Amino acid sequence: MKRNGLAPTVFWRMTEDIPRSLQGLLVVLSVAVPLALWWGLAATGWIHPKFLPSPIDVAQALTSLFAEGVLWTDAWASIYRVSLGFLLAAVISVPLGIMMGTFSSVRALSEPIIGIVRYMPAPAFIPLLIIYLGLDEAPKIALIFIGTVFFNVLMIMDAVKFVPKELLETGFTLGGSRRQVLMQVITPYVVPNILDAFRVNMAASWNLVVVAELVAANEGLGKRIELAQRFFRTDEIFACLIVLGLIGFAIDLGFRVLLRTTCRWAVE
């Protein structure tokens, strides 16, 4: 497509798809270039291996942790905590966000306190959570809940505000009740935005679970990083960070697939 008489290159197409071959090449480069830079920097010897282990050292540490079985245990513990905490946040945030976006009265009642609490750093609640809930799984799950539920609520509320008024008026004109319009017009319209909000805030959940495990945990990827730091095993720290990144990428990909399969009208 020409704009102002100029034909843009394939790479610089605005809001348009690019060829699959170019997309695949760019994806490979996005991983290969940083990996090559890391490898080259480690090979120069300018930085001591204890501070910057080579990719081979990290791969060996990753293999060793998997062989010992500790990485599976730690990864599962972290996944369990994030999944449960985020699920609880979703159960609260979806209906509350939709209600706040739909009814000004609910928004006026809820938004001020949510706006205040969301600016309180979730890790600051850790001492209270330990006092109230002890040192088992409950405070870790509660931390993830606190750190994500308010952001989910506000993002979903904002999505509801942008539902076209024409859709609402059409629903009422066709004889729909407030409940029917809420459940059959507003809710389906904002489902893609809800999934996008979950994609964004899931990253915060993983940040919080690592913080929680650094403070008080017997297992988990955060705990594994803390133990590696204690004994200056930077190769294991890098290995755990890579695992965290791969898990996060898999979850993000899962949300994208879910969005494409359930909300095709929103991605076409």
C-alpha positions, 0 to 999 in steps of 0.5 A, a space after each residue: 500500500 502506498 502512502 503519500 506516493 511512497 511504497 513502504 518496505 516490507 519491514 516498515 509496514 504500518 499495522 499490516 501483516 508481514 510475510 511469514 518468512 520474514 516473521 520467522 527470520 525476525 523471531 530467530 534473530 531476536 533470540 540468536 543475536 542476544 545469545 551470540 552477544 552473550 557468548 562473545 562477551 563471555 568468551 573474551 574473558 573481560 568479565 569473570 565467569 563467576 559474574 557472567 557464566 558462558 551459555 555452555 556453563 548455564 546449559 550444564 547447570 540447567 541439565 544438572 538441576 533437571 537431572 537432580 529433579 530439583 528444578 521440576 520440584 521448584 518449577 511446579 511449586 512456583 507454577 502452583 502458587 501463581 496459578 492459584 493466586 491469579 485464579 483467585 484474583 480473576 474470580 474477583 476482578 472479572 465480575 467486579 471490573 465489569 460491574 464498575 465499568 457498567 454502573 457508575 454507582 459501583 464505580 464510585 463506591 469501589 474505585 477510590 479505595 482500589 485506586 489507593 491500595 493499588 499504589 501500595 507495593 504488594 511486597 510491603 504486605 509480606 510482613 503482615 501476611 506472614 503474621 496473619 497467615 504464617 509461613 506456609 502457602 497461604 501468604 505466598 498465594 495471598 501476595 500474588 492475589 493482592 499484587 494482581 487483583 486491583 490492576 485486573 479490576 481497573 483494566 477490565 473496568 476501562 475496557 467496559 467503558 469503551 463498549 459502544 453505546 450503540 450496542 447497548 441501545 440496540 440491546 435495550 431496543 430489542 427488548 433486553 433487560 439490564 441483566 441480559 445486556 450485561 451478560 450477552 452484550 457487555 461481557 462478550 464484548 470485553 472478553 478479548 480485553 480481559 484476556 489481554 489484561 490477564 496476559 499483562 498482569 500474569 507477568 506481575 504474578 511471576 515477579 511476586 512469587 519470586 519475591 515471596 519465595 526469596 523471603 520465606 519458602 522451602 522450594 520454588 524457583 525464587 528459593 532456588 535463586 536465593 540458594 544459588 546466590 548464597 553460594 555464588 552459583 551464578 550459572 544456576 541463577 541464569 538457569 533459573 531465570 531462563 526457566 522463568 522466561 520460558 514458562 512466562 513465554 509459554 503462558 503468554 503463548 497460551 493466552 494468545 492461542 486462547 484469544 485466537 480460538 475464542 475471540 476470532 472476531 477480535 483478532 481478524 
